[in-house]
């Protein structure tokens, strides 16, 4: 079954009165947030023209850790968020809502 069919099945269940448990909804929210963060790191790294290895060196992390972050396989800690923001020459903004998560890096002005 491809992704489109999954979406159609989920929508069909929703229209038939099916509701996911609160636990499943919370897990989906965590996954969305991890993916939003991963995409923000990847996008900013590419914007700066950095490789994963270069970002790892700038942040004091390993290339494998950067790969896990960009793959949404790592749960970032506050110190890790700070290190990445500094290494990406940006401020990190995270907006959390009931049904919307947004993660953005805002480039710092050049000195």
Residue frames as a rotation matrix with the C-alpha (Angstrom) as fourth column:
UNK 1
0.594 0.805 0.000 0.00
0.805 -0.594 0.000 0.00
0.000 0.000 -1.000 0.00
UNK 2
-0.370 -0.756 0.541 1.47
0.716 -0.602 -0.353 3.37
0.592 0.257 0.764 -0.92
UNK 3
-0.905 -0.100 -0.414 1.31
0.375 -0.649 -0.662 6.64
-0.203 -0.754 0.625 1.04
UNK 4
-0.748 0.663 -0.014 -1.69
-0.569 -0.631 0.528 7.94
0.341 0.403 0.849 -0.91
UNK 5
-0.086 0.732 -0.675 -3.72
0.051 0.680 0.731 4.88
0.995 0.029 -0.096 0.01
UNK 6
-0.554 -0.148 -0.819 -2.79
0.799 0.181 -0.573 5.26
0.233 -0.972 0.019 3.69
UNK 7
-0.975 0.176 -0.137 -4.08
-0.130 -0.948 -0.292 8.80
-0.182 -0.267 0.947 3.63
UNK 8
-0.451 0.855 -0.257 -7.30
-0.576 -0.059 0.815 7.73
0.682 0.516 0.519 1.91
UNK 9
-0.155 0.362 -0.919 -7.87
0.512 0.825 0.239 4.94
0.845 -0.434 -0.313 4.44
UNK 10
-0.765 -0.181 -0.618 -7.28
0.638 -0.345 -0.688 7.35
-0.088 -0.921 0.379 7.34
UNK 11
-0.882 0.465 -0.077 -9.69
-0.472 -0.871 0.138 9.91
-0.003 0.158 0.987 5.83
UNK 12
-0.282 0.798 -0.532 -12.29
-0.240 0.478 0.845 7.23
0.929 0.366 0.057 5.21
UNK 13
-0.331 0.105 -0.938 -12.09
0.804 0.551 -0.222 6.09
0.493 -0.828 -0.267 8.82
UNK 14
-0.940 -0.061 -0.336 -12.40
0.245 -0.804 -0.542 9.70
-0.237 -0.591 0.771 9.99
UNK 15
-0.674 0.729 -0.118 -15.57
-0.665 -0.529 0.528 10.25
0.322 0.434 0.841 7.96
UNK 16
-0.081 0.640 -0.764 -17.05
0.030 0.768 0.640 7.02
0.996 0.029 -0.081 9.30
UNK 17
0.745 0.428 0.511 -16.74
-0.422 -0.291 0.859 8.23
0.516 -0.856 -0.036 12.89
UNK 18
0.559 -0.637 -0.531 -13.47
0.728 0.684 -0.054 6.46
0.397 -0.356 0.846 13.66
UNK 19
0.779 -0.367 0.508 -11.32
-0.480 -0.871 0.108 8.39
0.403 -0.327 -0.855 16.13
UNK 20
0.036 -0.859 -0.511 -7.75
0.198 0.507 -0.839 7.60
0.979 -0.071 0.189 17.11
UNK 21
0.568 0.101 -0.816 -6.88
0.806 0.131 0.577 7.28
0.165 -0.986 -0.007 20.77
UNK 22
0.975 -0.221 0.028 -5.31
-0.219 -0.932 0.289 10.22
-0.037 -0.287 -0.957 22.58
UNK 23
0.353 -0.887 0.297 -2.09
0.016 0.323 0.946 8.22
-0.935 -0.329 0.129 22.82
UNK 24
0.068 -0.276 0.959 -1.93
0.936 0.350 0.035 7.75
-0.345 0.895 0.282 19.04
UNK 25
0.813 0.271 0.515 -2.72
0.453 -0.850 -0.268 11.42
0.365 0.452 -0.814 18.44
UNK 26
0.832 -0.552 -0.058 0.06
-0.315 -0.556 0.769 12.45
-0.456 -0.621 -0.637 20.86
UNK 27
0.097 -0.812 0.575 2.52
0.416 0.558 0.718 10.14
-0.904 0.170 0.392 19.13
UNK 28
0.340 0.096 0.936 1.59
0.937 -0.125 -0.327 11.62
0.085 0.988 -0.132 15.74
UNK 29
0.987 0.028 0.156 2.16
0.011 -0.994 0.109 15.14
0.158 -0.106 -0.982 17.13
UNK 30
0.501 -0.861 0.086 5.62
-0.177 -0.005 0.984 14.12
-0.847 -0.508 -0.156 18.40
UNK 31
0.001 -0.473 0.881 6.50
0.801 0.527 0.282 12.66
-0.598 0.706 0.380 15.01
UNK 32
0.674 0.300 0.675 5.32
0.675 -0.622 -0.398 15.81
0.300 0.724 -0.621 13.21
UNK 33
0.939 -0.342 -0.039 7.44
-0.274 -0.813 0.514 17.96
-0.207 -0.472 -0.857 15.50
UNK 34
0.204 -0.901 0.384 10.53
0.132 0.414 0.901 15.77
-0.970 -0.133 0.204 15.04
UNK 35
0.098 -0.109 0.989 10.06
0.966 0.249 -0.068 15.90
-0.239 0.962 0.130 11.27
UNK 36
0.908 0.247 0.338 9.57
0.323 -0.927 -0.191 19.68
0.267 0.283 -0.921 11.30
UNK 37
0.696 -0.715 -0.066 12.79
-0.348 -0.417 0.839 20.09
-0.627 -0.562 -0.539 13.30
UNK 38
0.045 -0.680 0.732 14.68
0.519 0.642 0.564 17.70
-0.853 0.355 0.382 11.01
UNK 39
0.405 0.192 0.894 13.55
0.907 -0.205 -0.367 19.62
0.113 0.960 -0.257 7.93
UNK 40
0.999 -0.029 0.045 14.47
-0.036 -0.986 0.163 22.98
0.040 -0.165 -0.986 9.49
UNK 41
0.369 -0.923 0.108 18.00
-0.160 0.052 0.986 21.77
-0.916 -0.381 -0.129 10.30
UNK 42
-0.036 -0.354 0.934 18.43
0.808 0.539 0.236 20.29
-0.588 0.764 0.267 6.82
UNK 43
0.677 0.385 0.628 17.09
0.707 -0.579 -0.406 23.39
0.207 0.718 -0.664 5.06
UNK 44
0.933 -0.349 -0.090 19.29
-0.283 -0.864 0.417 25.79
-0.223 -0.363 -0.905 7.05
UNK 45
0.172 -0.907 0.384 22.37
0.110 0.405 0.908 23.58
-0.979 -0.113 0.169 6.57
UNK 46
0.071 -0.079 0.994 21.78
0.961 0.272 -0.047 23.53
-0.267 0.959 0.096 2.82
UNK 47
0.920 0.322 0.225 21.15
0.365 -0.911 -0.190 27.28
0.144 0.257 -0.956 2.80
UNK 48
0.685 -0.725 -0.074 24.61
-0.476 -0.523 0.707 27.75
-0.551 -0.449 -0.703 4.33
UNK 49
0.607 -0.428 -0.670 26.15
-0.601 0.305 -0.739 25.26
0.520 0.851 -0.072 1.90
UNK 50
-0.220 -0.677 0.702 27.39
-0.965 0.258 -0.053 23.00
-0.146 -0.689 -0.710 4.68
UNK 51
-0.234 0.099 -0.967 27.82
-0.251 0.955 0.158 19.24
0.939 0.280 -0.199 4.63
UNK 52
0.836 0.517 -0.185 26.72
-0.003 0.340 0.940 17.17
0.549 -0.785 0.286 7.60
UNK 53
0.277 -0.826 -0.490 30.36
0.917 0.380 -0.123 16.77
0.288 -0.415 0.863 8.56
UNK 54
-0.577 -0.482 0.659 30.96
0.343 -0.876 -0.339 20.51
0.741 0.030 0.671 8.47
UNK 55
0.243 0.746 0.619 27.88
-0.458 -0.474 0.752 21.16
0.855 -0.467 0.226 10.61
UNK 56
0.800 -0.010 -0.599 29.03
0.432 0.703 0.564 18.45
0.416 -0.711 0.568 13.01
UNK 57
-0.219 -0.967 -0.126 32.41
0.876 -0.138 -0.463 20.13
0.430 -0.212 0.877 13.35
UNK 58
-0.503 0.073 0.862 30.84
-0.078 -0.996 0.039 23.57
0.861 -0.048 0.506 13.91
UNK 59
0.407 0.811 0.421 28.46
-0.569 -0.136 0.811 22.23
0.715 -0.569 0.406 16.55
UNK 60
-0.466 -0.663 0.585 30.84
-0.880 0.281 -0.382 19.85
0.089 -0.693 -0.715 18.33
UNK 61
0.437 0.662 0.609 28.69
-0.601 0.719 -0.349 16.86
-0.669 -0.214 0.712 17.41
UNK 62
-0.577 -0.570 0.585 29.38
0.064 0.682 0.728 13.83
-0.814 0.458 -0.357 15.26
UNK 63
-0.775 0.290 -0.562 28.25
-0.624 -0.210 0.753 13.49
0.100 0.934 0.344 11.67
UNK 64
-0.750 0.507 -0.425 26.20
0.421 0.862 0.284 10.48
0.510 0.034 -0.860 12.75
UNK 65
-0.507 0.568 -0.648 24.34
0.637 -0.259 -0.726 12.64
-0.581 -0.781 -0.230 15.30
UNK 66
-0.605 0.273 -0.748 23.58
-0.520 -0.847 0.113 15.26
-0.602 0.457 0.654 12.62
UNK 67
-0.821 0.290 -0.492 22.30
-0.302 0.511 0.805 12.46
0.484 0.809 -0.332 10.38
UNK 68
-0.635 0.606 -0.479 20.02
0.759 0.605 -0.240 11.21
0.144 -0.516 -0.844 13.17
UNK 69
-0.509 0.439 -0.741 18.73
0.167 -0.794 -0.585 14.74
-0.845 -0.421 0.330 13.80
UNK 70
-0.615 0.224 -0.756 18.00
-0.736 -0.508 0.448 15.27
-0.284 0.832 0.477 10.09
UNK 71
-0.758 0.331 -0.563 16.39
-0.089 0.802 0.591 11.85
0.647 0.498 -0.578 9.90
UNK 72
0.066 0.786 0.615 14.09
-0.807 -0.320 0.496 12.68
0.586 -0.529 0.613 12.83
UNK 73
0.365 -0.016 -0.931 15.65
0.223 0.972 0.071 9.76
0.904 -0.234 0.359 14.71
UNK 74
-0.621 -0.636 -0.458 16.98
0.640 -0.075 -0.765 11.80
0.452 -0.768 0.453 17.64
UNK 75
0.627 0.757 -0.186 15.10
0.711 -0.458 0.534 13.56
0.319 -0.467 -0.825 20.40
UNK 76
-0.134 -0.768 0.626 16.87
0.332 -0.630 -0.702 16.90
0.934 0.113 0.340 20.76
UNK 77
0.113 0.055 -0.992 17.74
0.988 -0.113 0.106 18.22
-0.106 -0.992 -0.067 24.19
UNK 78
0.946 0.243 -0.214 17.85
0.244 -0.970 -0.026 21.93
-0.214 -0.027 -0.976 25.00
UNK 79
0.190 -0.938 -0.290 21.67
-0.199 -0.326 0.924 22.00
-0.962 -0.118 -0.248 24.89
UNK 80
-0.424 -0.304 0.853 21.60
0.693 0.498 0.522 20.27
-0.583 0.812 -0.001 21.48
UNK 81
0.568 0.694 0.443 19.09
0.823 -0.460 -0.333 22.84
-0.028 0.554 -0.832 20.18
UNK 82
0.811 -0.319 -0.491 21.38
-0.115 -0.909 0.400 25.65
-0.574 -0.268 -0.774 21.35
UNK 83
-0.193 -0.958 0.214 24.46
0.063 0.206 0.977 24.07
-0.979 0.202 0.021 19.77
UNK 84
-0.224 0.161 0.961 22.72
0.928 0.338 0.160 23.61
-0.299 0.927 -0.225 16.44
UNK 85
0.828 0.559 0.037 21.29
0.549 -0.798 -0.249 27.13
-0.110 0.226 -0.968 16.43
UNK 86
0.520 -0.719 -0.462 24.75
-0.279 -0.654 0.703 28.60
-0.807 -0.237 -0.541 17.08
UNK 87
-0.408 -0.725 0.554 26.39
0.269 0.485 0.832 26.35
-0.872 0.489 -0.003 14.50
UNK 88
-0.102 0.477 0.873 23.75
0.993 0.105 0.059 27.38
-0.064 0.873 -0.484 11.93
UNK 89
-0.940 -0.339 -0.033 24.24
0.339 -0.941 -0.002 31.11
-0.031 -0.013 0.999 12.72
UNK 90
-0.405 0.883 0.236 20.57
-0.060 -0.283 0.957 31.46
0.913 0.373 0.167 13.54
UNK 91
-0.658 0.406 0.634 17.95
-0.720 -0.092 -0.688 31.80
-0.221 -0.909 0.352 16.21
UNK 92
-0.885 0.382 -0.267 15.67
0.261 0.881 0.396 28.83
0.387 0.280 -0.879 16.64
UNK 93
-0.549 0.798 0.249 11.92
-0.830 -0.486 -0.273 29.43
-0.097 -0.357 0.929 16.87
UNK 94
-0.905 0.344 -0.252 9.53
0.301 0.934 0.195 26.64
0.302 0.101 -0.948 17.79
UNK 95
-0.513 0.827 0.230 5.77
-0.853 -0.520 -0.035 27.23
0.091 -0.214 0.972 17.75
UNK 96
-0.966 0.209 -0.152 3.57
0.228 0.966 -0.118 24.56
0.122 -0.149 -0.981 19.29
UNK 97
-0.452 0.887 0.097 -0.18
-0.890 -0.456 0.018 24.41
0.060 -0.078 0.995 18.87
UNK 98
0.098 0.593 0.799 -2.92
-0.568 0.693 -0.445 21.84
-0.817 -0.410 0.405 19.19
UNK 99
0.692 0.244 0.679 -2.74
0.343 0.718 -0.606 20.83
-0.635 0.652 0.413 15.55
UNK 100
0.864 -0.420 0.277 0.26
0.107 -0.385 -0.917 22.72
0.492 0.821 -0.288 14.22
UNK 101
0.541 -0.797 -0.269 3.98
0.447 0.001 0.895 22.61
-0.713 -0.604 0.357 14.91
UNK 102
0.901 -0.304 0.309 6.42
0.148 -0.454 -0.878 24.98
0.408 0.837 -0.364 13.26
UNK 103
0.475 -0.844 -0.250 10.20
0.518 0.038 0.854 25.02
-0.712 -0.535 0.456 13.58
UNK 104
0.860 -0.208 0.466 12.25
0.327 -0.476 -0.816 27.74
0.392 0.855 -0.341 11.91
UNK 105
-0.024 -0.907 -0.421 15.79
0.900 -0.203 0.386 29.02
-0.436 -0.370 0.821 11.99
UNK 106
0.960 0.266 0.085 16.02
0.279 -0.894 -0.350 32.80
-0.017 0.360 -0.933 11.61
UNK 107
0.215 -0.948 0.235 19.40
0.820 0.045 -0.570 33.87
0.530 0.315 0.787 10.24
UNK 108
0.370 -0.207 -0.906 21.33
0.660 -0.628 0.412 36.25
-0.654 -0.751 -0.096 12.43
UNK 109
0.999 -0.045 0.024 22.24
-0.017 -0.733 -0.680 39.54
0.048 0.679 -0.733 10.76
UNK 110
0.353 -0.935 0.036 25.86
0.778 0.271 -0.567 39.75
0.521 0.228 0.823 9.63
UNK 111
0.578 -0.193 -0.793 28.04
0.614 -0.537 0.578 41.77
-0.538 -0.821 -0.191 11.98
